[in-house]
């Protein structure tokens, strides 16, 4: 929790104590009312000062006072308890919203190595389920438990004051049973909760794979295996849920039985000790009110303790995610005078100077000895075999790695002097497998832009080679793309991603295998488009189709995490080194996904 949240929680605790005090006054006022009625209007059981005060009123007015005071106190207690419940809910929901915003912001600022090392299905489940559990079953639980314990202590004080022996018997019976049931159920609930968390992860991942890879799965060697895996996970999760609920429901039922049994014993004790009828009536009234308040509270307390042990493994998963994200944060060390790359900022030169950067873990592969400069108005190529470090270098350039802060500079100013969001606002990125949202074609081009320029959207789509395709769509740019762009082919999705990059009007355009899903003719057209765009921006094209780089200003060849060759097409061909080896290894590209 933040400092402000802890302060708010302290204020709430003080308020809860005040509510408990009013509860005590409300319930304490019931016994005098019953004694007054059962004794025929006598007031000699009251303290002397109260008798002197009531002596000024006639019998009818006294009846009105004895009726109105308990009613007023009970009504006030009701209003305060309702307010208490609302404040606790409001506080818990506020923490839920704050934690969600906190994690989203951390994910947006996380090093790209974090994304590649985590399962998205599990992270989605944590953000969707564990945060709500943290807010509902931990934050609100803590406040509710404090309120419940305060109420039980107040009720116990009233009982002990009215019936010393009987009150202690009732209190210790309830307290002992809550303690015993908690100790018995705690290890079982904790074990079932950990199993439930793992089963929930398996189900989330299983359904995600089934939906994303539906074509591959339907034509797999054994498609039933995927169904059986999900079915097994669901059976496991449902059985765990059964045992969790069983152990969650036993304690409240037993506490109800014990409370009723204790009340019968207390009435029997009063009868055997020759209590007067007014005393028995008033004490039974107090016992009834106390029991009506304590019994649900004791049950809720037992349930809440059970929930805490059930939710504890999920809280550990949430804590681990937050800690892992914190370790991968890309922190921009802003200078006193913040430089913002906007439309008016010149991206004349982007430089990368890197001695060493590990990819994944310290024992894994790494980038070494990188020194490149990308200038405005130039078209650059980046080639290399798979695993040579191209993607890691691109992540570094785009500000997606912690090392970006100290290794990348724009016009001589290190990236750490910029706000990362502002720095990235000047960059457009087209990946090999574009991500499309379940929205319209226009929304996928604007991609987060609320005030879309529809004419510019259409122009970008046309420049990306989708003019004829647009004419076949009855709804035009308002056509829905479907989940993950399922309505479009792979080649069409790549061209939509290119249109998205153009719509942003970037200073740096990064193309990561952006033509891999296109036929040769369309790839050549896109290559020419990229060359034209480079007249006033920086274009960096990562590709295995080396033929598209024939007119590149400079080509960087990567091998084993370093730039082993650089130069124009002609220079590299004449050199007959690593670049020529790549050319010889290439095979004719088939036309797919168009």
VENMORA-V100164 format. One record per pair of residues at least 12 apart in sequence whose C-alpha atoms are under 6 Angstrom apart, sorted by the first residue. I is the first residue (numbers start at 1). GAP is how many residues later the second one is. D is the distance in Angstrom with one decimal. If there is no record, write none. Layout:
BEGIN
i->{I:I}
gap->{GAP:GAP}
d->{D:D}
END
This chain:
BEGIN
i->{16:20:22:23:24:26:26:26:29:31:33:34:35:35:38:88:92:92:92:96:109:109:110:110:110:111:111:111:111:111:112:112:121:121:122:130:148:166:170:189:189:190:190:193:194:196:199:199:203:206:252:330:332:333:334:335:339:340:341:341:348:348:349:349:349:350:350:350:350:351:351:351:351:352:352:352:352:353:353:353:354:354:354:355:355:356:366:367:367:368:368:376:376:377:377:377:377:377:378:378:378:379:379:379:379:380:380:380:380:380:381:381:381:381:382:382:382:383:383:383:384:384:388:388:388:388:389:426:426:427:427:427:428:428:428:429:430:430:430:430:431:431:432:432:432:436:436:437:438:438:438:439:439:440:440:440:440:441:441:441:442:445:460:461:464:464:489:490:490:491:491:491:491:507:508:508:509:510:511:511:512:513:513:517:519:527:550:554:554:555:555}
gap->{131:131:55:54:130:44:47:48:41:251:33:248:243:247:240:52:43:47:48:39:220:221:218:219:220:217:219:289:290:291:288:289:83:84:79:184:149:100:92:120:121:119:120:117:119:41:34:38:30:24:47:72:84:83:83:82:79:82:81:82:27:28:25:26:62:23:24:59:60:21:22:57:58:19:20:55:56:17:18:54:15:16:53:13:14:12:195:194:195:193:194:161:162:157:158:159:160:161:156:160:175:155:160:173:174:160:172:173:174:175:159:160:161:174:160:173:174:159:160:174:173:174:170:171:172:173:172:80:81:79:81:82:73:78:81:81:67:81:82:84:81:83:80:81:82:48:49:47:43:44:45:41:42:38:39:40:41:36:37:38:35:55:39:38:31:35:104:27:103:26:27:102:103:30:30:31:30:30:30:31:30:29:30:76:72:21:19:13:14:12:13}
d->{5.9:5.6:5.9:5.6:5.9:6.0:4.7:5.1:5.3:4.8:5.6:5.1:5.4:5.7:5.2:6.0:5.0:5.9:5.3:5.2:5.7:5.7:5.3:4.6:5.9:5.2:6.0:5.5:4.7:6.0:5.5:6.0:5.7:5.1:5.4:5.7:5.9:5.6:6.0:5.9:5.3:5.0:5.2:4.7:5.4:5.9:5.9:5.5:6.0:5.8:4.6:4.8:5.1:5.2:5.0:5.6:5.6:6.0:6.0:5.8:5.7:4.9:5.6:4.4:5.1:5.7:5.0:5.9:4.7:5.9:4.3:5.8:5.3:5.5:5.3:5.6:4.6:5.7:4.6:5.2:5.8:4.9:5.4:5.3:4.7:4.4:5.7:4.2:5.8:6.0:5.4:5.0:4.8:5.0:4.4:4.5:5.1:5.8:5.3:5.7:5.8:5.5:5.0:5.1:5.3:4.8:5.5:5.7:5.1:5.7:5.8:4.8:5.9:4.4:4.6:5.8:4.9:6.0:5.9:5.0:5.6:4.9:5.8:4.9:4.9:5.3:4.8:5.0:5.1:5.3:4.8:5.9:5.0:5.7:4.9:4.8:5.9:4.9:5.9:5.9:4.8:5.9:5.6:4.8:5.2:5.0:5.2:5.7:5.9:5.0:4.8:5.4:5.8:5.1:5.2:4.1:5.7:5.0:5.8:5.6:5.1:4.2:4.8:5.1:5.4:5.5:5.5:5.9:4.9:4.7:5.1:5.1:4.8:5.1:4.7:5.9:4.8:4.9:4.7:5.9:4.8:5.6:4.8:5.8:4.4:5.9:5.5:5.0:4.8:5.4:5.8}
END
